[in-house]
Amino acid sequence: MSLARDRAEALLRYQKSLDCIHCGICLSQCPTYAQTGDEAASPRGRIQLMRGLAEGKLELTASFRAKMDLCLVCRACESVCPSAVDYSGMMEITREEMHEQAPPGVLGRWLMRRAIPDRRRLGRIAALTRFYRRSGLRALLRDSGLTRLLPAGLRRLEEQTPEVPPARDRRPLAPRHEARGPRRRGRVALFSGCVMEQLFGELNRRTVEALQAQGYEVVVPPAQTCCGALQAHAGDLETARELARRNLETFEAAEVDWLVMNAAGCGAAFQDHPRWLAADPELAARARRLAERTIDVGVLFEREGLSPRGLGRDEEGPAVYDAPCHLHHAQGCQKELPALLARVPGLELRPLAAAADCCGAAGLYGLMQPEMSDALLAAKIETLRASGARVLISGNPGCILQWRRGIAAAGLAVRVRHPVEYL
């Protein structure tokens, strides 16, 4: 980071910090503060630390970094802040500085910059992961105790490796899908994502089919790439900005009415693209126009008054909806999905206590902060147990994986589903 840019970023962080009036309303909403009771692990406390860094009173010590890394950036604090503090923007600036001072190793850089944004490389990783789990190699290594010799980070990665679907479910969608039905509603693009395509390809197909059935022509531009959320959360804003530029050019060329999302985290990232590209006013303005046309598939259904065509799953028992943080808080879509699911024929939807609280997934957070992630998940599992539900509905891939992991560990007979399965 150049000296001039360093000063500019510090000034921006300082200006943002002045919006905080120290009222403390955010404390009751912050998951890490609730677990630790530590003021420095709250939004208000972290803002004070970031202000101290901007004023040159603090340095990027190990203790400072630990407080920043513990934040999930769930943005629950932003939902209740009376001063509309841009907390997530401040965290991005700070984490970028942390990233540039102590960049990740070769493997971390390769994953963020070369593997995750590249469909073919990510597909090969998914294929190898499926082979590792299905071939018996995983069981062999675990039984022999060799996995215990792995470094802590790789051991956590091995432990949390998800089930990968077969190749037929991971194949890319066709670039164009005709509208069906007597009424044509318009032309939309689907963001197929990186994790969604490799782990939830069937959900992508169901999203296309649900939109087609409502009269939408659906395009899936092959040139699209990762949304940049994982990179931005890790402080690699340089890569996040490049991905944002590539996606902007791709979806502008698609000339669609809506850019439809079925992953809450990706939708929130596209809403943040104008901020990431703020150094170029013309690019930021274009990104803002695209963000205004970016919408979650469930939110689109509810706002357009579309009738869910999926079958109600009353045979599975009562269901609850758990709100992904990046739809509920980051995008401010708090009422649409509960209202939509309430209209699904045959679906008994029950309330879930603390449904807007973070489940602890937060991208790669479970790998980097496993103790906090597990503590937050355990609290959510108890609310699920108390609800008596047999189905848990969530619209974000990371949340779905987190819930599945927790439900399996708790031995609960609960299925985890995505809202699109009801559309």
Backbone torsions as a table, in degrees:
resi	resn	phi	psi	omega
1	MET	NA	127.3	179.9
2	SER	-68.1	160.1	-179.5
3	LEU	-61.8	-42.2	-179.3
4	ALA	-63.2	-44.2	-180.0
5	ARG	-68.4	-37.7	178.5
6	ASP	-58.1	-44.6	179.0
7	ARG	-66.5	-40.1	-180.0
8	ALA	-63.7	-42.8	179.7
9	GLU	-65.9	-40.3	179.2
10	ALA	-63.5	-40.5	179.2
11	LEU	-65.5	-41.3	179.5
12	LEU	-63.9	-43.9	178.5
13	ARG	-62.2	-41.0	179.9
14	TYR	-64.0	-44.0	-179.8
15	GLN	-62.9	-41.4	178.7
16	LYS	-64.6	-36.6	-177.3
17	SER	-66.5	-25.4	-178.0
18	LEU	-69.9	-17.5	178.9
19	ASP	-70.0	-23.5	-177.8
20	CYS	-72.3	127.1	-179.1
21	ILE	-102.5	9.4	174.5
22	HIS	60.6	31.3	-176.9
23	CYS	-72.5	-27.6	178.1
24	GLY	86.4	3.9	178.9
25	ILE	-60.2	-31.1	-178.1
26	CYS	-67.3	-23.0	-174.0
27	LEU	-59.7	-41.8	-177.3
28	SER	-71.0	-14.8	-178.3
29	GLN	-99.0	-13.5	-172.9
30	CYS	-83.9	120.3	-178.0
31	PRO	-66.3	-36.2	-178.3
32	THR	-73.8	-33.0	175.6
33	TYR	-68.0	-39.1	179.7
34	ALA	-61.0	-34.7	-178.7
35	GLN	-81.2	-34.1	-172.1
36	THR	-105.0	-27.6	-173.1
37	GLY	67.0	15.7	-176.7
38	ASP	-96.3	118.8	179.8
39	GLU	-55.9	-36.8	-179.5
40	ALA	-71.0	-11.9	176.1
41	ALA	-104.0	27.0	176.3
42	SER	-118.7	163.5	177.1
43	PRO	-58.0	-45.8	-179.5
44	ARG	-60.6	-43.5	-179.9
45	GLY	-66.8	-41.1	-179.8
46	ARG	-67.1	-35.1	177.3
47	ILE	-62.3	-41.3	177.5
48	GLN	-62.4	-40.4	177.8
49	LEU	-64.7	-43.1	-179.4
50	MET	-67.2	-33.9	176.1
51	ARG	-66.2	-41.4	177.5
52	GLY	-61.5	-36.7	177.1
53	LEU	-66.3	-42.7	179.9
54	ALA	-64.8	-34.1	-179.5
55	GLU	-83.2	-2.7	-179.9
56	GLY	80.0	10.1	-179.7
57	LYS	-85.1	-21.1	179.9
58	LEU	-124.7	159.2	176.7
59	GLU	-121.7	167.7	-179.2
60	LEU	-79.4	68.4	178.9
61	THR	-78.3	171.1	177.9
62	ALA	-61.9	-37.7	179.1
63	SER	-65.9	-43.2	178.3
64	PHE	-60.5	-47.6	-177.6
65	ARG	-62.4	-37.4	-178.4
66	ALA	-62.3	-39.5	179.4
67	LYS	-66.8	-38.3	179.6
68	MET	-71.9	-41.1	-178.8
69	ASP	-66.4	-27.2	-178.6
70	LEU	-71.9	-18.5	-179.8
71	CYS	-71.1	132.7	178.2
72	LEU	-83.2	-13.5	-171.2
73	VAL	52.3	44.1	178.0
74	CYS	-75.3	-20.6	174.4
75	ARG	71.1	17.7	174.4
76	ALA	-62.0	-32.3	178.9
77	CYS	-63.6	-35.0	-179.2
78	GLU	-68.0	-29.5	-179.1
79	SER	-66.6	-27.7	-175.6
80	VAL	-110.8	-5.3	-174.4
81	CYS	-68.3	120.8	-179.7
82	PRO	-72.3	-14.9	-178.2
83	SER	-103.7	4.4	179.7
84	ALA	52.5	45.7	179.1
85	VAL	-64.7	132.4	178.3
86	ASP	-82.7	69.8	-174.7
87	TYR	-64.2	-45.3	-177.7
88	SER	-63.9	-34.3	176.4
89	GLY	-64.5	-39.7	177.1
90	MET	-64.6	-40.8	179.7
91	MET	-64.3	-38.6	178.6
92	GLU	-61.4	-45.7	179.6
93	ILE	-60.6	-45.8	-177.2
94	THR	-67.1	-43.5	-179.7
95	ARG	-68.9	-29.9	175.5
96	GLU	-64.9	-42.3	178.0
97	GLU	-63.9	-41.5	177.6
98	MET	-62.1	-42.1	-179.1
99	HIS	-63.5	-41.4	-177.5
100	GLU	-74.8	-29.1	177.2
101	GLN	-74.1	-37.7	-179.2
102	ALA	-136.3	78.3	-177.3
103	PRO	-66.1	156.9	179.1
104	PRO	-68.0	168.7	179.0
105	GLY	-72.5	-176.5	-176.3
106	VAL	-59.5	-43.9	-178.5
107	LEU	-64.6	-43.9	179.4
108	GLY	-61.8	-43.2	178.6
109	ARG	-64.9	-40.3	-179.0
110	TRP	-64.6	-43.1	-179.7
111	LEU	-62.6	-47.5	-175.5
112	MET	-72.2	-38.0	-172.3
113	ARG	-99.6	-28.0	-172.9
114	ARG	-115.9	-33.3	-173.9
115	ALA	-91.4	-58.2	-175.7
116	ILE	-59.2	-41.5	-179.3
117	PRO	-77.0	-7.7	-175.0
118	ASP	-106.0	115.0	-175.2
119	ARG	-58.7	-41.4	-176.7
120	ARG	-70.4	-44.1	179.4
121	ARG	-64.5	-43.2	-179.8
122	LEU	-65.2	-35.2	177.1
123	GLY	-64.1	-38.6	178.1
124	ARG	-67.4	-38.4	177.0
125	ILE	-63.2	-41.5	178.7
126	ALA	-62.9	-41.4	179.7
127	ALA	-64.4	-41.8	178.6
128	LEU	-65.9	-38.0	178.7
129	THR	-64.4	-42.7	178.4
130	ARG	-62.9	-41.9	178.3
131	PHE	-62.5	-41.9	-179.2
132	TYR	-60.6	-41.7	-177.9
133	ARG	-77.6	-36.1	-170.9
134	ARG	-91.2	-22.4	-173.5
135	SER	-80.2	-12.9	-174.7
136	GLY	96.4	-6.7	-179.8
137	LEU	-64.3	-39.1	179.9
138	ARG	-62.6	-47.2	179.8
139	ALA	-62.5	-38.9	-179.9
140	LEU	-63.1	-47.2	-179.1
141	LEU	-65.6	-37.9	179.3
142	ARG	-69.3	-44.6	-179.6
143	ASP	-63.4	-33.1	-179.2
144	SER	-78.8	-13.7	-179.2
145	GLY	84.2	2.9	-177.3
146	LEU	-65.6	-30.3	-178.9
147	THR	-65.4	-23.7	178.8
148	ARG	-70.5	-14.3	-179.9
149	LEU	-86.6	-8.6	-179.7
150	LEU	-69.7	151.4	171.5
151	PRO	-57.2	154.7	-173.2
152	ALA	-53.6	-44.4	-178.1
153	GLY	-63.2	-45.3	179.8
154	LEU	-69.0	-33.1	178.3
155	ARG	-65.1	-42.2	176.9
156	ARG	-64.0	-40.2	179.0
157	LEU	-61.7	-42.3	179.6
158	GLU	-65.0	-40.7	-178.4
159	GLU	-66.2	-34.6	-174.8
160	GLN	-100.5	11.1	179.3
161	THR	-60.8	120.7	-176.8
162	PRO	-78.8	164.4	173.2
163	GLU	-69.0	131.4	-180.0
164	VAL	-103.5	129.1	-179.0
165	PRO	-69.2	165.7	179.6
166	PRO	-64.8	165.0	-174.4
167	ALA	-58.0	-34.1	-177.9
168	ARG	-63.0	-28.5	179.4
169	ASP	-86.7	-9.9	-178.6
170	ARG	-103.8	-0.1	-178.4
171	ARG	-69.9	145.9	-179.5
172	PRO	-62.5	148.6	175.4
173	LEU	-71.7	153.5	174.3
174	ALA	-63.5	151.3	-176.5
175	PRO	-66.2	-23.1	-174.4
176	ARG	-143.8	138.6	-178.8
177	HIS	-135.2	122.5	-176.6
178	GLU	-69.5	148.5	174.5
179	ALA	-70.2	153.3	178.0
180	ARG	-122.6	166.2	177.8
181	GLY	88.4	170.1	-174.1
182	PRO	-74.6	-21.6	-175.7
183	ARG	-115.3	126.9	176.7
184	ARG	-93.9	121.6	-176.2
185	ARG	-95.8	-22.7	-179.3
186	GLY	151.3	-168.6	-176.6
187	ARG	-123.5	126.5	-178.8
188	VAL	-128.0	159.1	173.0
189	ALA	-110.2	147.1	175.2
190	LEU	-108.0	129.1	171.5
191	PHE	-84.4	111.2	-173.2
192	SER	-83.1	-20.1	173.2
193	GLY	71.9	177.9	178.5
194	CYS	-99.2	-57.5	177.9
195	VAL	-65.3	-41.9	-178.7
196	MET	-59.4	-43.9	-176.6
197	GLU	-67.1	-39.1	-174.4
198	GLN	-85.0	-32.5	-176.6
199	LEU	-108.6	-21.4	-175.3
200	PHE	-134.9	41.9	-178.6
201	GLY	-58.6	-35.1	178.9
202	GLU	-63.8	-34.4	176.9
203	LEU	-67.7	-36.4	174.8
204	ASN	-60.7	-44.2	179.4
205	ARG	-63.9	-40.7	178.5
206	ARG	-66.0	-33.1	177.2
207	THR	-63.9	-45.6	178.1
208	VAL	-60.5	-45.7	-177.6
209	GLU	-64.7	-38.9	179.1
210	ALA	-64.6	-40.2	179.4
211	LEU	-69.9	-41.4	177.4
212	GLN	-59.4	-43.7	-177.0
213	ALA	-63.5	-22.9	179.0
214	GLN	-92.4	3.5	176.1
215	GLY	96.3	17.9	178.8
216	TYR	-100.4	133.9	165.5
217	GLU	-78.6	135.0	-175.8
218	VAL	-119.2	127.0	173.6
219	VAL	-112.8	145.3	179.7
220	VAL	-129.0	85.9	-175.0
221	PRO	-58.6	123.1	-179.7
222	PRO	-64.1	-22.8	-175.8
223	ALA	-79.9	-6.5	-179.5
224	GLN	-64.8	158.4	-177.6
225	THR	-139.6	-173.7	-179.7
226	CYS	-55.3	148.0	-176.9
227	CYS	-73.4	-20.9	179.3
228	GLY	96.8	-0.2	-175.9
229	ALA	-63.0	-47.2	-178.7
230	LEU	-61.2	-39.8	-179.1
231	GLN	-67.7	-43.3	-179.4
232	ALA	-64.5	-41.5	179.9
233	HIS	-64.8	-28.8	-180.0
234	ALA	-86.7	-2.7	179.0
235	GLY	94.0	-1.2	179.6
236	ASP	-89.4	68.9	-177.9
237	LEU	-70.3	-23.8	177.0
238	GLU	-60.4	-47.6	177.6
239	THR	-67.5	-40.8	179.9
240	ALA	-59.6	-41.4	179.8
241	ARG	-66.2	-39.6	179.0
242	GLU	-64.5	-41.2	177.4
243	LEU	-65.3	-38.4	177.8
244	ALA	-62.7	-41.9	178.8
245	ARG	-63.5	-43.0	-179.1
246	ARG	-64.6	-42.8	178.7
247	ASN	-67.6	-35.9	178.6
248	LEU	-60.3	-48.7	179.8
249	GLU	-62.8	-40.3	-177.9
250	THR	-64.8	-48.0	-174.5
251	PHE	-81.9	-24.2	170.7
252	GLU	-62.4	-42.2	-178.3
253	ALA	-67.8	-22.0	-177.6
254	ALA	-71.6	-24.1	177.9
255	GLU	52.1	68.5	-177.0
256	VAL	-121.1	163.1	177.4
257	ASP	-76.3	-38.7	-178.4
258	TRP	-138.4	147.1	166.8
259	LEU	-103.9	111.6	-171.1
260	VAL	-96.3	135.7	-180.0
261	MET	-116.3	145.0	169.5
262	ASN	-123.2	15.0	175.6
263	ALA	-130.0	114.7	-173.8
264	ALA	-59.2	-39.3	-179.2
265	GLY	-63.3	-38.7	178.6
266	CYS	-69.1	-40.2	177.7
267	GLY	-61.0	-41.5	178.0
268	ALA	-64.8	-37.4	179.5
269	ALA	-62.1	-42.9	179.0
270	PHE	-64.7	-31.4	174.8
271	GLN	-68.3	-26.7	-180.0
272	ASP	-88.1	-12.7	-177.6
273	HIS	-54.0	-41.0	178.1
274	PRO	-58.1	-35.8	178.5
275	ARG	-70.3	-40.7	179.7
276	TRP	-63.7	-31.5	-175.7
277	LEU	-101.3	18.2	-173.8
278	ALA	-62.0	-23.2	-179.9
279	ALA	-65.8	-21.3	177.2
280	ASP	-116.3	98.1	-175.0
281	PRO	-55.2	-37.1	-179.0
282	GLU	-67.9	-43.9	177.5
283	LEU	-64.7	-41.4	-179.1
284	ALA	-62.6	-38.6	179.4
285	ALA	-65.9	-41.1	177.2
286	ARG	-64.9	-41.8	178.6
287	ALA	-64.2	-34.1	179.2
288	ARG	-66.4	-40.5	179.1
289	ARG	-65.1	-38.4	177.5
290	LEU	-68.9	-39.6	178.9
291	ALA	-60.6	-35.3	179.4
292	GLU	-67.0	-21.2	179.1
293	ARG	-105.2	10.8	178.5
294	THR	-96.8	129.0	-172.1
295	ILE	-149.0	142.6	174.2
296	ASP	-68.2	144.4	-175.7
297	VAL	-61.9	-38.6	178.2
298	GLY	-68.1	-37.5	178.0
299	VAL	-66.1	-40.1	176.8
300	LEU	-59.8	-46.4	179.9
301	PHE	-59.3	-44.4	-176.2
302	GLU	-71.8	-43.8	-177.0
303	ARG	-69.3	-30.0	179.1
304	GLU	-90.9	-0.5	179.4
305	GLY	67.5	30.7	-178.2
306	LEU	-80.0	141.6	-177.7
307	SER	-88.0	126.1	176.3
308	PRO	-58.6	133.3	-178.5
309	ARG	-106.7	-8.1	177.5
310	GLY	-69.2	157.7	-179.3
311	LEU	-76.8	137.6	171.6
312	GLY	-64.7	141.1	-175.1
313	ARG	-105.8	52.8	-177.5
314	ASP	-63.7	-22.9	179.8
315	GLU	-70.5	-17.5	179.0
316	GLU	-84.9	-13.7	-179.8
317	GLY	100.9	-177.4	-176.7
318	PRO	-63.7	152.3	-177.1
319	ALA	-124.5	157.2	172.5
320	VAL	-130.6	151.7	177.7
321	TYR	-109.0	127.3	175.4
322	ASP	-109.3	122.1	-172.0
323	ALA	-79.4	119.4	173.5
324	PRO	-61.8	136.5	-177.9
325	CYS	-55.3	-38.6	-173.8
326	HIS	-82.3	-1.7	167.6
327	LEU	-100.9	-45.8	-175.2
328	HIS	-70.6	-50.3	-175.5
329	HIS	-93.9	-53.7	-174.2
330	ALA	-66.5	-40.7	-178.7
331	GLN	-98.8	-8.7	177.0
332	GLY	70.2	20.3	179.6
333	CYS	-96.0	89.9	-170.7
334	GLN	-105.2	-21.9	-175.0
335	LYS	-110.4	-22.3	-169.4
336	GLU	-64.1	-48.2	-175.5
337	LEU	-68.6	-43.6	174.9
338	PRO	-58.7	-39.6	179.7
339	ALA	-66.6	-40.6	179.9
340	LEU	-65.5	-47.9	-178.0
341	LEU	-65.4	-28.6	177.2
342	ALA	-66.3	-19.2	-179.7
343	ARG	-93.4	-0.9	-179.8
344	VAL	-75.0	121.0	-179.0
345	PRO	-59.7	132.2	174.3
346	GLY	81.9	-0.8	-178.6
347	LEU	-97.4	118.2	175.8
348	GLU	-88.1	104.3	-176.5
349	LEU	-98.9	120.6	179.0
350	ARG	-104.9	155.8	174.6
351	PRO	-73.1	149.0	176.6
352	LEU	-118.8	123.2	179.4
353	ALA	-60.2	138.0	177.4
354	ALA	54.9	40.3	-177.3
355	ALA	-64.6	-21.6	-179.9
356	ALA	-92.9	1.4	177.5
357	ASP	-77.9	147.9	-177.9
358	CYS	-68.6	140.1	179.0
359	CYS	-86.0	-7.9	178.8
360	GLY	94.1	6.6	-180.0
361	ALA	-74.3	-68.4	172.8
362	ALA	48.2	55.3	178.0
363	GLY	69.0	-116.7	-179.0
364	LEU	-95.5	12.3	-175.2
365	TYR	-58.3	-39.4	-179.0
366	GLY	-61.2	-26.9	177.0
367	LEU	-82.3	-35.9	-175.4
368	MET	-86.5	-32.7	-178.1
369	GLN	-130.9	65.3	-172.2
370	PRO	-63.2	-35.8	-177.4
371	GLU	-66.2	-46.9	179.0
372	MET	-67.1	-41.7	179.2
373	SER	-59.1	-44.8	-179.5
374	ASP	-66.8	-36.9	179.9
375	ALA	-65.1	-42.5	179.1
376	LEU	-67.4	-39.4	178.6
377	LEU	-64.5	-40.8	-179.7
378	ALA	-60.2	-39.9	178.4
379	ALA	-64.8	-39.5	179.3
380	LYS	-67.6	-38.7	180.0
381	ILE	-60.7	-37.4	179.7
382	GLU	-67.0	-37.3	176.6
383	THR	-66.9	-36.1	177.3
384	LEU	-65.8	-44.0	179.5
385	ARG	-59.2	-43.0	-178.2
386	ALA	-67.8	-25.5	-177.6
387	SER	-73.0	-25.0	-176.8
388	GLY	75.3	11.2	-177.8
389	ALA	-72.1	155.0	174.8
390	ARG	-114.1	-3.5	177.3
391	VAL	-137.2	134.4	175.6
392	LEU	-116.3	124.7	-176.7
393	ILE	-110.5	128.7	178.0
394	SER	-148.3	146.0	-173.9
395	GLY	-108.7	34.3	178.0
396	ASN	-141.2	133.8	-174.9
397	PRO	-61.1	-41.5	179.5
398	GLY	-62.7	-41.0	178.3
399	CYS	-65.4	-40.3	179.6
400	ILE	-61.5	-46.0	179.2
401	LEU	-63.4	-41.5	179.8
402	GLN	-63.4	-45.9	179.3
403	TRP	-62.7	-43.0	-179.6
404	ARG	-61.3	-40.8	179.2
405	ARG	-63.2	-46.4	-178.5
406	GLY	-67.8	-40.2	-179.8
407	ILE	-65.4	-41.0	178.4
408	ALA	-63.8	-43.9	-179.3
409	ALA	-65.0	-33.5	-178.9
410	ALA	-83.1	-10.1	179.3
411	GLY	71.0	28.2	-179.5
412	LEU	-86.4	144.8	176.7
413	ALA	-91.4	70.9	-177.0
414	VAL	-130.9	131.4	176.3
415	ARG	-93.1	145.0	178.2
416	VAL	-107.4	125.5	-176.4
417	ARG	-130.7	159.9	177.2
418	HIS	-99.5	144.7	-179.6
419	PRO	-54.5	-30.7	-175.9
420	VAL	-63.4	-21.7	179.1
421	GLU	-66.3	-15.5	179.4
422	TYR	-103.2	1.9	-173.6
423	LEU	-100.0	NA	NA
